[in-house]
């Protein structure tokens, strides 16, 4: 199979050659039409950069139909000032309206972040959404069971995370695990791969920002993330696929109240090398 072809509109500019991260697009001489590196079709990561780099729209990728590409609507892009304000206004939400978020809204948030970058464009991040009070109760108990195991073992992790205190608070009816959120979203990826943990954390980070833009509250669920890493049965019970691991977890719901101010944060150190 030929990986790509070019139409008569090709000007030989070479931009597609420069854009290919796998160096599969070659050009013998400047000004000539590009050619695919023979026998290396399987190395294509399907990023589409070769297609969008062509100003003449002459590049035809065998695996990426041009009709599947969406035009960039530059007028809809946020200004640097509005994006800065959104990033600064984002808060970790720890008080929630108990009403569930419609499933279509959650799917819409995930659809919006499906372009989050992944190592080698592997795009293997998936999501488990815990949906409904009964399932949230079951998921909460999974975390509490893991906490009990750590406390009983008097583990270093139990001391570092003050898990005994969390268990006592939960026993008194305080939801220190999920903070009353109606959902928790787990981003999972393969256990083995180029950068699965980073891929899942980036995806969850994008999801948190998308939730903030849509008016929802989110918060990183540390207890569940630690439980997923330390006790594989937790991920299995939640429906994380075999061979995958849950690397990131976000509480999600409508915030119980709206805040009107941005608290101060120190500027981090910056060094130019």
N, C-alpha and C positions, 0 to 999 in steps of 0.2 A: 504494500500500500504506500502510495506517495503521501508523505505527511502534509504537503501543501502544494499549491500551484499559484501562479500569478497571472493576472489578466494582461491584456495589451496596454492597460493604463500604467503599468509599472514604469517608473522613471529611473530605476537603478540607484536610488538615493542611498541605499544601505542602512536605513533606519531600522528595518526589521532585523538585520544582522546584529546591530548593536543592542537591540532590545531582548534578544533571546538569552535567558539566563543559562541555558544548557548548551549554548553554542552549536545548535543544530541547524541554524540557518547560515549558509555560507555564500560568499560572493567571490568569484575568481578574480575579477577585475572591477575597479570602481566604474560604476555606470552600467554594469551588466545586471541582468535579472538574477535574483538569488536562487540558490538550489539547496535542497535538503541534504544533510549529511547522510550518506547511504548507510542503511543497516542499523540506524540508531533511533528509529521511530519510537521504540518503547521507552526511550529516555525523555520524551516530551512530558513536561509536567502540566500541560494544558492551562498555563497561566493566561494565555491570550494576548500577551504583550506584543507579539509579532504582528498580530492582526491590527491592534489599535495603534501601533506605531506608524502604520502606512498612511501617509497623507492622501494618497490617491485611491485608497480603498481597493487596492489591486491584489491584496494578499488573501488567498482563500485557503483556510485551514481545514483539513479533512475531518478533524474531530470537533471543530468548534464552528458551527454554522453562523454566518454573519447575522442572521435574523435573531439569534439568541443574545446578541450584544445590545445593551441598553445605552442610549445616548446620555452623556453628562449634561444635566440642566444647570448650567453655572449660576443662573439667577437664583436657584434654590439653595445654593451652598451657603452655610453660615459665614458671616464675616468673622475675622479673627477676634474682634471684640465680643461678639455674641457667643462664640465657642468658648472663649476664655471665661465668660460669665457663667455659662452652663457648667463648666468643669469646676469652677470655684463654688457654685451654688449647690452642687451635688453633696448630699449628706448621707451618712450611714443611718438608716432608719431603724429605730428599735421600738417603736410603738405603731401598731397597725390597726386599721379597720379590719374586723374579722371577716367581712364579706369577701368571697372569692373573686379573683380576677377572671373575666371571661376567657375561656380557652383560646378563642380566636385572637384575643389581644396578646396572650402569651406567645402564641405561634407567630403573630406579627412582629413581636420584639425579636424573636429568634431569627425570623426571616431577614430582618433588617441588619443583623450582624453576621450573616453567613459569609460575608467577604472579609471577615477578620483574618489576618495573615496567619499562615501555618508554615512550619519548616518544610522546605522543598515543595510547597503547595500541596501537601498531602491531603488536607481537608478531611480529616478523620474524626473530628470532634463531634460528639453527639450529646444529647441532653435527656435527662430524666426529670420530669416535673412531678413533684409530690402534690397531689390535687385532692383537696377535701379534708375536713376535720378528722375523720377516722384514720385516713392514711397519714396525716401529719402526726396524730397521736402514736401510730405504730412506728413511724420514723423516729420520733422523739424517744420512744422507749428503746429503740435500737442503740441510740447514742448513750442513753442512761445505762443500759446494760454494759456497754463498753467501758463507761466511766467506772462502774462498779468493779469490773475486772481489774482495771488499773489501780484503783484504790486498794482493793484486796491484796494485790501483789506488792503494794507499797513501792510502785515503780518511780523511777526518776521523772517520767512524764507526768505522773499524778502530782508530784511535788511542784514541778515547773508550772503546770497549768492550774494549780489549786483545785484539782478535781474533787477533792473531798468537800470543799465548800460549795461547789456547784451541785453536788449530790444532795447536800443538806438543804440548799435553797429549793431544789426541785421537789424534795420530799415535803416541803412546806407549801407547795403549790405555786411557786414562782417559776415561770417559764424562762429560765436562763438559756435554754437551748435554742428555741425558735422565736422567742420574744413576741409570741402571739401572732406571728405572720401566718397568712392563710396558705402560703406555698413556700416551698424551697426548690430551687432549680440546681441540679447537679450537672456540671459539664464533665464529660468523660472522654477518654481517648485511649488508644492502645497502650498496653503496658510496655511494649517494645516499639521503638521507632526513633526517628531523628530527634524530635523535640516534643513528645506528646504532652508532658506536664506544662511546658511553656505555652503550647498551642491552646490548651484548655483554659489556662489562666488568662491569656489574652482575650479569648472569646468571652469569658465571664466578665472581664473588665469592660469590654465593649457593651455587653448586655446591661451592665449596671448603668452605663451612660445613656443607653437607649431608653432604659426604664425611667431615668431622671427626666429625659426630654419629653417622655409621654406622661409625666405627672405621677408616676408610681414611685414607691419607696423600695429601696433594696439595701441589703447589708450582707457583708461576707460572714458566712456561718462557720466560725472557726472550730467549734466543737465537732460539727459534722465532718469538716475537712480532716481534722486529726483522726477521727474515728475511721473514716474511709481509708486513710493511709495506714493506720495501725492494725485494723481488724477487718480483713477482706469480707467476712460474712455480712458486714453492713452493706457494702456495695451490692453484693449478690441479692440480698433481701429487697433492696430498693429497685432492682431491675437493671443494674449496670450490666451490659453484655459481657459474656465470657471473653476473656482476653483483654478487656478494657479495665481501666481504673478511674474512679471519680477523683479528679484533681482539684476541682473548685466547686464551691456551693454558695449560692446566693439566696437569702431570704427575699421574698417578693410579695408585694401587696400595696394597697392604697395606704398612704400614711394617715395616722389617726388625727394629725394636726399639721397645719402648714406653718413653716417658719419663714420669717421675713428678713432675716439678716444672715450675713456670711461671717463666721468667726474668723479672727486673724490667724494666720499661719506664717511662720518664719520662712524667709527665703532660704532654700537649701544652698550649700556651698557649690560654687561653679569654678572649675579650673579649665583653662584652655591649654592644650598641649601643642 
